Amino acid sequence: MSGWRDSYVDGTVTVPADRSSIRICDGKDDGHVYKAVWHNDNPLDARKAFEVRAPQGACATDDSFWGSVKVFKLCYGHLGASRLVVWDGCKASVWPGGR
């Protein structure tokens, strides 16, 4: 696969070579949770970060009409009390669009 990828335990983020979308997957329905936090490269749409969360044991995809994926990071956590998400941390940012 061409493009960019990052992973942590059972969570995986992929961005294709054309940077048109971002996909986050959770490889297991086991109480671990994953999200991708990302920005696009359009200065007119330079608001707060976008976020896409993987459903337990499945994948989710996001894109932006206004630009391409510029930077993303994979965040991970677990389901706590009452199945509320507790975010434990994020990996280093990946820059498919350059800095």
ZAKOLBA-511268 format. One line per 4 residues: number of its first residue (from 0); for each residue x, y, z of C-alpha. Coordinates in nm, 3 decimals. Layout:
N
NUM	X:Y:Z | ...
// end
This chain:
99
0	0.000:0.000:0.000 | 0.133:0.344:-0.084 | 0.056:0.628:0.151 | 0.107:0.661:0.526
4	0.028:0.430:0.816 | 0.066:0.424:1.191 | -0.041:0.166:1.445 | -0.060:0.093:1.816
8	-0.155:-0.251:1.951 | -0.476:-0.328:1.750 | -0.538:0.027:1.625 | -0.431:0.133:1.275
12	-0.453:0.463:1.086 | -0.404:0.479:0.709 | -0.392:0.772:0.467 | -0.373:0.697:0.092
16	-0.102:0.849:-0.129 | -0.341:1.119:-0.258 | -0.417:1.220:0.108 | -0.789:1.232:0.023
20	-0.911:1.053:0.336 | -0.812:0.900:0.666 | -0.917:0.559:0.797 | -0.893:0.435:1.156
24	-0.946:0.071:1.247 | -0.977:-0.120:1.573 | -0.871:-0.479:1.511 | -1.046:-0.622:1.820
28	-1.362:-0.563:2.021 | -1.172:-0.575:2.351 | -1.227:-0.250:2.539 | -0.930:-0.066:2.384
32	-1.027:0.242:2.183 | -0.858:0.436:1.903 | -0.906:0.767:1.727 | -0.725:0.970:1.462
36	-0.685:1.342:1.521 | -0.602:1.528:1.200 | -0.582:1.859:1.014 | -0.619:1.933:0.646
40	-0.396:2.155:0.431 | -0.647:2.428:0.345 | -0.563:2.754:0.526 | -0.926:2.869:0.490
44	-1.035:2.564:0.692 | -0.767:2.601:0.961 | -0.994:2.542:1.258 | -0.953:2.296:1.538
48	-0.852:1.941:1.460 | -1.087:1.688:1.305 | -1.138:1.361:1.490 | -1.255:1.020:1.374
52	-1.303:0.727:1.615 | -1.292:0.360:1.530 | -1.592:0.159:1.649 | -1.501:-0.146:1.861
56	-1.365:-0.412:1.624 | -1.436:-0.207:1.310 | -1.321:0.087:1.096 | -1.431:0.445:1.026
60	-1.326:0.682:0.747 | -1.326:1.062:0.729 | -1.234:1.320:0.466 | -1.254:1.691:0.403
64	-1.421:1.863:0.110 | -1.186:2.158:0.161 | -0.844:1.994:0.151 | -0.621:1.692:0.194
68	-0.487:1.528:0.509 | -0.182:1.729:0.620 | -0.102:1.576:0.960 | -0.248:1.308:1.184
72	-0.181:1.130:1.508 | -0.315:0.804:1.647 | -0.458:0.824:1.999 | -0.541:0.528:2.219
76	-0.730:0.458:2.536 | -0.968:0.219:2.706 | -1.327:0.190:2.815 | -1.356:0.285:3.180
80	-1.646:0.288:3.422 | -1.988:0.283:3.255 | -1.804:0.224:2.924 | -1.690:0.586:2.910
84	-1.372:0.640:2.708 | -1.052:0.722:2.897 | -0.781:0.850:2.659 | -0.436:0.732:2.767
88	-0.217:0.906:2.512 | -0.126:0.973:2.150 | 0.164:0.871:1.930 | 0.384:1.125:1.753
92	0.231:1.317:1.464 | 0.273:1.187:1.107 | 0.304:1.453:0.834 | 0.190:1.319:0.493
96	0.149:1.679:0.369 | 0.491:1.793:0.484 | 0.558:2.049:0.755
// end
